[in-house]
Amino acid sequence: MAVSPMCPDMLMKQIEPRFCRIERKLSLINLKSSKFALNLNEILNAIKEISSYADEYNFESIRSNGFWTFVRSAFAFIELVEKELNERNVEHLYKISMGYLTMYKHLKVVRELTLKTEWLHDENNNCGKCLFVPPTVSSADALKEVLIEDTDFGVVYETFGAFWFCPSVKRFLELYVFPDCHEDYLRVWSPQLCGIPIFSVDYTKAKEYPAAIQDVLDAYLWVTSGAPEVEQILGFHPETIVLCGDSAGANLVLSLNYILHDIFESNPFNRQMCLPSSLVLIYPALQLSPQMSPSRIVCSGDPIIAPGILMHVDGIYSGLEAELSITTKWPFPFSIVTSTLEKLKNAMSLFGSQKLWFECSENEMSSRLKRMTELLNNPYISTLFYPDFAKLKETTLHIITTSYCPLQDDCVTLAKLWKGIKTLDVVDKLPHGFLHLKPVSKEASSAFDLCLKRIQHCFNIQ
């Protein structure tokens, strides 16, 4: 399930007539030589330029990455201009056009950096066109230009992302140990897995590495230990295990898979270890180190994982905040904010007076970004840096992301790196976190069903 193809020739046939009609409209309201008209011409040239090389970064036949997201979004903006342009709203449309040109400026920088980057190679040792640009001084500093100002929402780990794994067992058992915010869709999935239980781990949040990954590793080793108390407490011993996670949880299950394979290879006595057969990663947060990618630039306004929120979370997980003696206070569990929007506003205001690690001078910011890069360039944290994907080739990988997720390009890169069986699904018109939107969105409901289908496929459930 991928976004619709959009080849450059077809695109130009559609968009150039629209520009002609817009030019006629601008002439009628005496704006043909205005700044807005000039911006529209620049956007047209940007669409032509980016669509000319966006296909170079595709994974297999899937025409989807951050460059294509810009092209589709800019095309939608042109459609909007053609439909809505008049004297009253031209100023508003002009401001939007400036946003597209700012994105285009940063995308050109990414293009230049990717052409110089040769860290990603395929099995024939040919350089693959990678959308992720490894952290450098220049890429880290460039992040400052796309940081949002309002970054008080600091509970990403509390609200989004979880970890669970699904063992195929000898007898049926329903096990409801789900974090509250994910129980809504886990309860829907559970009856459709033919008796395969879901074991969910509510890992430590808002703590620096390795607290969270230690939790999921401990839980996995306990469940797969074969100890009598496991069957006494859970009622089963697992036979086949599928690791599944969304957002931060997807990062954890991928890191867990790395760790398990490293343990497996480190000592012959570990060869009896039960390794996962498959991974299902849903809009995964794969790369935590400061980086540049087209999707992060184009989708920098994402309400859930905007750049400022990601930087705040990275500051906690990397331990940078601890090094700087910046303590983020968590006054109460976010789950108690349940009744009214006013309570939610009050909850957010409690974070407003706290100084975040990137609220500093330009020189200090550059220094801190470099330090964060050092802390996060650990393959168990920034998972695209894992050195040996060949050892994972027996594990099947399923990735589901969206064309408007800031993390889309990380998913494309992981699909290119993976040596075993893999699928990449990119659904359109949805943001990061779409699993929680199933009750209110037809598109989210379809994507939700796709995620379930991928999990069922891991167990050969028709």
C-alpha positions, 0 to 999 in steps of 0.5 A, a space after each residue: 500500500 503506497 502513495 499514488 505514483 506521480 511521474 515528472 512528465 505527468 506532473 508537468 502536464 497537470 501543473 503548467 496549465 494551472 499556472 497559466 490560469 493562475 497568471 490570468 487571475 493575477 492579471 485581473 487583480 493587478 498582481 501579475 508582477 507582485 511578490 506573490 506571483 514571483 513566489 509562485 514561479 519559484 515554486 513551479 521551478 522548485 517542483 520541476 527541479 525536485 521531481 527531476 531527481 526525487 525518484 533517485 531516492 525511492 525504495 524499489 517501486 515505491 515513489 515516496 520520500 521527503 522530496 516527493 512529499 514536498 512535490 505533492 504538497 506544493 502541487 496541492 498548494 497550487 490547486 488551492 491557489 487556483 481555486 481560492 485566489 482573490 484580493 482578500 486572501 492573497 496576503 495569506 496565500 503569500 505567507 504560505 508560499 514563503 513557507 514552501 520556498 523556505 522548505 525548498 532552500 533546505 531541501 537543496 542543502 540536503 540534496 547537496 549533502 546526500 550527493 557527497 554522502 557515501 556511507 550507505 552501500 548496497 550488496 554490490 558496493 554501489 552507493 545507494 541514494 540515501 535520504 538520511 544525512 549522518 550528523 555533522 557540524 553543518 547538518 546539526 547547525 542547520 537544524 536550528 533553522 527549523 526548530 519551532 519556538 513553542 516546545 513546551 509539550 514535553 511528554 512524547 515518551 509518556 503519550 506516544 510509542 510503546 513496546 509489545 511483542 506477540 508470541 505464538 503459543 501452544 494454547 490460547 491466552 488473553 493477556 491485557 497488560 497494555 499501557 493505557 494509551 495503546 489499549 484502544 487498538 491492541 484490544 481490537 487487534 487481539 481477537 483477530 490474531 487467532 488466539 495469539 496473545 499480545 504481551 505489552 511492556 510499559 517501559 520506563 519513560 522520560 529517562 536517559 538511555 538505557 533505562 527503556 531498552 533495559 526494561 524491554 530486554 529484561 521482559 523479553 529474556 524473562 518470557 523466553 527463559 523457559 523457566 517454570 514460573 513463566 508458564 505458571 504466571 503467563 500460561 504459556 512458553 512462546 514458540 514464535 515471537 514477532 516484535 512490534 512497536 510504534 514510534 518510540 516503541 519501534 525504535 526499542 524493538 529494533 534495538 532489542 533485535 540488534 542486542 539479541 543477535 549480538 548476544 546470540 553471536 557473542 557466546 556459543 552457550 547463547 545459541 539456544 536463545 529464542 530470536 524473533 522471527 519478524 519485526 513490524 515497525 509502525 512510523 518508527 523513530 529510527 534515528 535520534 541523533 541530530 540529522 537532516 532529511 527531506 521529510 523532517 524539513 517538509 513535515 517540520 510542522 507536525 503537531 506531535 513530533 515537530 523538531 522542537 519536541 524531538 530535540 527535547 526528547 533527544 535531550 532527555 534520552 541522550 543524557 545531555 540534560 543530565 550533563 547540563 543539570 537541566 531537570 525536566 519536572 513531570 508533575 503528574 502522569 499525563 493520563 490524569 488529564 482526561 476531562 476538559 481542554 482547560 485542564 489540558 491547557 493548565 497541564 501544558 502551562 506547568 512546563 512553560 517556565 522550564 528552560 529547555 536545553 536548546 534555549 541558549 546562545 548560538 555558539 552554545 547551541 552548536 556546541 550542545 548539538 555536537 555533544 548530543 551527536 556524540 551521545 546518540 551515535 550509538 546503534 542501539 539508539 540511532 538504529 541506522 548506524 548498526 554495523 552489520 545488517 547481514 546478520 539480521 537477514 533471517 528476520 523479516 521486516 515490515 515497515 508502515 509509515 506515512 507520506 506526511 511523517 517527519 520520520 518517513 525518510 528514515 524508514 526508506 533508508 532502513 528498507 534499503 539497508 535491510 538484507 532480509 525479506 522486507 516490505 515498506 508501506 507508505 500511506 498517504 494523507 495521514 500524520 505520525 500517530 495515525 493508530 489513535 485516529 482510527 475512530 475519526 478518520 477513514 484513511 486512518 482506519 484503512 492504515 490501521 487495518 494494514 498494520 493488523 494485516 502485516 502482523 497477521 502475515 507474520 503468523 500466516 493468518 489469512 
